Amino acid sequence: MKEEENKWLGYEAYEVVPDNGQEYLTMRWVINQKEQADGQKTEYKARLCVRGFQENIVPRSDSPTAAKNMLKASLAVAANEGWRLENLDVTSAFLQGADLEREIYVLPPKEIRQEGQLWKLKKGAYGLYDAARMWFLAVVQSLEQLQMESIVGDNAVFYYRQNGKTQGIINVHVDDFITMGTENFYKNVVDKLKTMFNFSKIERGEDGFRFTGVDIKTTSDGIIMNQDVYASCIQELEIPEGANSDLLNKKQFKQFRGLTGKLIWLSEQTRPDLAFPSLEMSCKNRTATIQDMKDANKIVKQAKSETSQIKFGRIGKFENLKILAFSDAEHLNADNKCRGTSGRIIYLSNADETKVSPLAWKSKTIPQVCLSLIHISEPTRRTPI
């Protein structure tokens, strides 16, 4: 607790003022344990939080994070260009955010409270509706000062260009930055960024690190995204007694939906082969039977039987790279009633389409009914973009 209190003091997140009857919000300590990917508890952490729900207004609170497919696209470019890779973890990010533009008074917890005094907040503290936004605004301001620009379509991914050529990319996910670029980019941008904020952890790609739950490592011939640890921790469902056609009870439905979410997350990150099986599971979340539980366990076995990783490497000259997109659809194969499914995969390709890096893939249901089976069942290929 003392460490957290010192952080508030160090970042000048508040000033002490006399209690003259101002309206105030209360505060509390939140004690939790950090977890590894396998759910094992590692250490306790105390955080001082404001009860932001007590505020009379609801300020604008949106704060973008980098899309998972943009991470793959960034890593594909980085691997192709042989860029350096680093992961930066900001400490007490919200306390390093932009200054508050409204007056907020808080009553500290009794352990650190002084009689007749309140705190006037200067930063977007944890618990306020717009705390994450205040932090994001500070990040944007700093990156723009360093001549970085956000990518059209994703406000949390920034790129740096010099002499007409892209030199580096930063993906922002709340208080985690994954940076990739040339040595010139690190000198002109990243090294300066490290002086603008305090970071608790800086990890190099050669040593490997975890970013948004995915293990990433630079190798001699590319970059690898890996989820083997996560996949190994997915447990099979306990099959109850009864007929295969019996519907699940409330507790079993919850377990089935939980497993569905885990497999979807795995399929979206590193296992495109599980995209359709996990979609089939999600279509049965309200009607699942004992047989569906058995089928789900088969998917878990499939997930564990092969490595869960995507590798990005050198595919061609940067100026010759292009996007390839493939799609297909099937009629009434989702529930044998009114829904079909579609599938798509997008690659980054070299000029002659002999080498590719996967960027995004998706299986999803199609609620519309296509009356022309000829058009819906024929595989389609889009022209390279």
C-alpha positions in Angstrom: 0.0 0.0 0.0 2.8 2.4 0.8 4.3 1.8 -2.7 1.0 2.8 -4.3 0.7 5.9 -2.1 4.2 6.9 -3.1 3.3 6.6 -6.7 0.4 9.1 -6.2 2.8 11.5 -4.6 5.5 11.0 -7.2 3.3 11.6 -10.1 1.6 14.6 -8.4 -1.8 13.1 -9.0 -3.4 15.3 -6.4 -3.1 18.2 -4.0 -4.3 18.3 -0.4 -7.0 20.9 0.2 -9.1 21.9 3.3 -12.5 20.2 3.6 -14.8 23.2 3.2 -17.9 21.2 2.4 -17.1 20.4 -1.2 -18.9 17.5 -2.8 -16.4 14.6 -3.0 -16.0 11.0 -4.2 -14.9 8.3 -1.9 -11.9 6.0 -2.5 -11.0 2.4 -1.6 -8.1 0.0 -1.8 -8.4 -2.8 -4.4 -6.2 -5.8 -3.7 -5.7 -8.4 -6.4 -3.3 -11.0 -7.6 -1.6 -11.0 -11.0 -2.1 -14.1 -13.0 -0.1 -16.0 -15.5 -1.6 -17.4 -18.7 -2.4 -20.7 -16.9 -4.3 -18.9 -14.2 -1.7 -19.4 -11.5 -1.5 -16.5 -8.9 1.9 -14.8 -8.8 1.8 -11.8 -6.5 -0.4 -9.4 -4.7 -0.9 -5.8 -5.8 -2.6 -2.9 -4.0 -4.2 -0.2 -6.1 -5.9 3.0 -4.8 -9.2 3.5 -6.7 -11.8 6.3 -6.9 -15.5 5.4 -6.8 -16.1 7.1 -10.1 -19.7 5.9 -10.3 -20.5 8.5 -7.6 -19.7 11.4 -10.0 -22.8 13.3 -11.1 -21.6 13.5 -14.7 -20.6 10.8 -17.2 -17.7 12.3 -19.2 -16.5 11.0 -22.6 -14.6 7.8 -21.9 -13.6 6.2 -25.2 -10.0 5.1 -25.4 -8.9 3.0 -28.4 -6.7 0.0 -28.3 -4.9 -1.6 -31.2 -6.9 -4.2 -33.1 -5.6 -7.8 -32.9 -5.4 -8.0 -36.7 -3.4 -4.8 -36.9 -0.9 -6.4 -34.5 -0.5 -9.3 -37.1 -0.1 -6.8 -39.9 2.5 -4.8 -38.0 4.5 -7.9 -37.1 4.3 -9.1 -40.8 5.8 -5.9 -41.9 8.4 -5.9 -39.1 9.5 -9.5 -40.0 9.7 -8.6 -43.7 11.9 -5.6 -43.0 14.0 -7.3 -40.3 13.1 -4.7 -37.7 14.0 -4.6 -34.1 11.2 -5.5 -31.7 10.5 -4.3 -28.1 7.7 -4.5 -25.6 7.2 -1.6 -23.1 5.0 -1.8 -20.1 4.1 1.5 -18.4 3.9 1.7 -14.7 0.9 3.3 -13.1 -0.2 4.5 -16.5 -3.3 6.4 -15.5 -1.3 8.5 -13.0 0.9 9.6 -15.9 -2.1 10.7 -18.1 -3.3 14.1 -19.2 -4.3 16.6 -16.5 -8.0 16.7 -15.5 -10.0 19.6 -16.9 -12.7 19.5 -14.2 -12.6 19.7 -10.4 -12.9 16.4 -8.6 -12.4 16.1 -4.8 -11.9 12.7 -3.1 -11.9 11.5 0.4 -8.9 9.1 0.8 -9.2 5.8 2.6 -9.0 5.9 6.4 -5.4 4.4 6.4 -4.0 7.6 4.7 -6.7 10.2 5.6 -6.0 13.4 7.4 -8.8 14.9 9.5 -10.4 18.0 7.8 -8.6 17.4 4.4 -9.6 16.3 1.0 -7.6 15.5 -2.2 -8.2 17.5 -5.3 -7.4 15.3 -8.2 -5.0 16.5 -10.9 -4.8 13.2 -12.9 -7.3 10.7 -14.3 -7.1 8.2 -11.4 -8.2 4.6 -11.5 -11.9 4.3 -11.2 -12.9 7.5 -13.0 -14.9 6.9 -16.2 -12.5 8.8 -18.3 -9.2 7.7 -16.7 -8.2 5.5 -19.6 -9.1 8.2 -22.1 -6.9 10.8 -20.2 -4.0 8.3 -20.4 -4.6 7.7 -24.1 -4.6 11.5 -24.8 -1.3 11.8 -23.1 0.1 9.0 -25.3 -1.2 10.5 -28.5 0.2 13.9 -27.6 3.7 12.4 -26.9 3.8 10.3 -30.1 2.7 13.2 -32.2 5.5 15.3 -30.7 7.8 12.6 -31.9 6.4 12.9 -35.5 4.3 9.8 -35.4 0.9 9.5 -37.0 -2.0 7.2 -36.4 -3.1 4.7 -39.1 -6.4 5.4 -40.8 -8.9 3.0 -39.3 -7.0 2.3 -36.1 -6.3 5.2 -33.8 -4.1 3.1 -31.5 -1.5 2.1 -34.1 1.1 4.7 -35.0 3.7 4.8 -37.8 6.9 6.9 -38.3 8.1 7.9 -41.7 11.4 9.6 -42.7 12.5 10.4 -46.2 9.3 9.0 -47.6 9.8 5.5 -46.1 8.1 3.9 -43.1 10.7 3.4 -40.4 8.7 2.1 -37.5 5.3 1.2 -36.0 3.9 1.3 -32.4 0.8 -0.7 -31.3 -0.8 0.7 -28.1 -2.9 -1.5 -25.8 -3.7 0.6 -22.8 -0.4 0.6 -20.9 1.5 -1.8 -23.1 3.4 -0.6 -26.2 4.9 -3.0 -28.8 7.4 -1.1 -30.8 9.1 -2.2 -34.0 11.3 -0.4 -36.5 14.8 0.5 -37.7 17.7 1.6 -35.4 17.0 5.1 -36.6 13.4 4.8 -35.4 14.5 3.7 -32.0 17.0 6.6 -31.8 14.5 9.3 -32.9 11.3 8.0 -31.3 11.5 5.1 -28.9 14.5 6.2 -26.9 12.8 9.6 -26.4 9.5 8.0 -25.5 11.3 6.2 -22.7 12.1 9.6 -21.2 8.5 10.8 -21.4 6.9 8.0 -19.3 8.1 5.7 -16.6 8.2 2.0 -17.7 8.2 -0.9 -15.3 9.4 -3.4 -17.9 11.2 -3.2 -21.3 11.6 -6.5 -23.1 13.5 -7.3 -26.4 12.1 -9.5 -29.1 15.1 -11.8 -29.0 14.3 -12.7 -25.4 10.6 -13.1 -26.1 7.7 -11.4 -24.3 3.9 -11.6 -23.8 1.7 -8.9 -25.4 -2.1 -9.1 -24.9 -1.9 -12.7 -23.9 0.2 -13.9 -26.9 3.9 -14.9 -26.6 6.0 -13.1 -29.3 9.6 -13.8 -30.1 12.1 -12.7 -32.8 14.1 -15.5 -34.4 16.9 -15.5 -36.9 14.4 -15.8 -39.8 11.3 -13.9 -38.6 8.9 -13.3 -35.8 6.7 -15.9 -34.1 3.3 -15.5 -32.3 2.8 -18.4 -30.0 -0.1 -19.6 -27.7 1.1 -23.1 -26.8 1.0 -22.2 -23.1 -2.5 -20.9 -23.3 -3.7 -23.9 -25.4 -2.2 -26.4 -22.9 -4.2 -24.8 -20.1 -7.6 -25.3 -21.8 -9.3 -28.1 -19.9 -11.8 -30.6 -21.4 -15.4 -30.5 -20.1 -16.5 -33.1 -17.6 -19.1 -35.2 -19.4 -22.3 -35.8 -17.3 -24.3 -39.0 -17.3 -27.3 -39.1 -19.6 -28.3 -39.5 -23.2 -26.4 -37.7 -25.9 -29.5 -35.7 -26.8 -30.1 -34.4 -23.3 -29.9 -30.6 -22.9 -27.3 -29.2 -20.5 -28.2 -27.7 -17.2 -27.4 -24.1 -16.2 -24.0 -24.9 -14.8 -23.0 -27.0 -17.8 -24.2 -24.3 -20.2 -21.9 -21.9 -18.4 -19.0 -24.3 -18.7 -19.7 -24.9 -22.4 -19.9 -21.1 -23.2 -16.6 -20.6 -21.3 -14.8 -23.2 -23.3 -16.3 -21.7 -26.5 -14.8 -18.3 -25.6 -11.4 -19.8 -25.0 -11.3 -21.7 -28.3 -12.6 -18.6 -30.2 -9.8 -16.5 -28.7 -7.2 -19.2 -29.7 -8.6 -19.5 -33.2 -8.5 -15.7 -33.8 -4.9 -15.3 -32.7 -2.9 -18.3 -33.9 -5.2 -21.2 -35.0 -7.2 -20.5 -38.2 -7.9 -24.2 -38.4 -10.1 -23.9 -35.3 -12.2 -20.9 -36.7 -15.0 -23.0 -38.1 -15.2 -25.6 -35.3 -15.3 -22.9 -32.6 -18.0 -21.1 -34.7 -20.1 -24.3 -34.7 -19.8 -24.4 -30.9 -20.9 -20.8 -30.5 -24.0 -21.5 -32.6 -25.0 -24.1 -30.0 -24.5 -22.0 -26.8 -28.2 -22.0 -26.1 -29.1 -25.5 -27.3 -26.1 -27.5 -26.4 -26.5 -31.2 -25.6 -24.2 -33.8 -24.0 -23.1 -34.8 -27.5 -22.1 -31.2 -28.1 -19.9 -31.4 -25.0 -18.2 -34.5 -26.3 -17.7 -32.7 -29.7 -16.2 -29.7 -27.9 -13.7 -32.0 -26.1 -12.6 -33.3 -29.5 -11.8 -29.7 -30.5 -9.8 -29.3 -27.3 -7.8 -32.4 -28.3 -7.3 -30.9 -31.8 -6.1 -27.6 -30.3 -3.5 -29.4 -28.1 -2.4 -31.9 -30.8 -0.6 -29.2 -32.9 1.4 -26.1 -32.1 -0.5 -22.9 -31.8 1.7 -20.4 -33.6 1.9 -18.1 -36.6 5.3 -17.3 -38.1 6.1 -14.1 -40.1 9.2 -13.9 -42.3 10.8 -12.2 -45.3 8.4 -12.4 -48.3 9.6 -9.6 -50.7 10.5 -6.0 -51.3 8.4 -3.6 -49.2 7.3 -1.6 -52.2 6.1 -4.7 -54.1 3.9 -6.1 -51.2 0.2 -6.5 -51.8 -2.9 -7.8 -50.0 -4.6 -11.0 -51.1 -8.1 -11.9 -49.8 -9.9 -15.2 -50.3 -13.5 -15.9 -49.3 -16.1 -18.7 -49.5 -19.6 -19.4 -48.2 -21.9 -22.3 -47.7 -25.7 -22.4 -47.6 -27.6 -23.6 -44.5 -24.7 -25.3 -42.9 -24.9 -23.5 -39.6 -28.1 -24.8 -38.1 -29.9 -26.5 -41.0 -32.5 -23.7 -40.9 -31.8 -20.3 -42.2 -28.2 -19.5 -41.6 -25.2 -20.3 -43.7 -21.5 -19.5 -42.9 -18.8 -17.5 -44.6 -15.1 -17.8 -44.3 -12.3 -15.4 -45.3 -8.5 -15.1 -45.0 -6.3 -12.2 -45.8 -2.6 -12.4 -46.6 0.3 -10.1 -47.1 1.9 -11.3 -50.3 5.0 -10.7 -52.5 4.6 -9.6 -56.1 4.4 -13.0 -57.7 2.3 -14.5 -54.9 4.8 -17.2 -54.0 5.3 -16.1 -50.4 2.7 -14.9 -47.9 2.1 -13.9 -44.3 -1.4 -14.4 -42.8 -3.0 -11.2 -41.5 -6.6 -12.0 -40.6 -9.1 -14.8 -40.9 -12.7 -15.3 -39.8 -15.6 -17.7 -39.9 -19.1 -16.2 -39.2 -22.7 -17.0 -39.8 -24.7 -15.3 -42.5 -28.2 -14.4 -41.3 -29.4 -13.5 -44.8 -30.9 -16.2 -47.1 -29.4 -16.3 -50.6 -31.9 -17.6 -53.1 -29.2 -18.4 -55.7 -27.2 -21.4 -54.5 -25.0 -21.1 -57.5 -23.5 -17.8 -56.4 -23.2 -18.6 -52.8 -21.6 -22.0 -53.1 -18.9 -21.0 -55.6 -15.5 -20.2 -54.0 -14.5 -16.6 -54.7 -11.1 -14.9 -54.9 -10.7 -11.2 -54.7 -8.4 -9.3 -57.0 -5.1 -8.4 -55.2 -5.4 -4.9 -53.6 
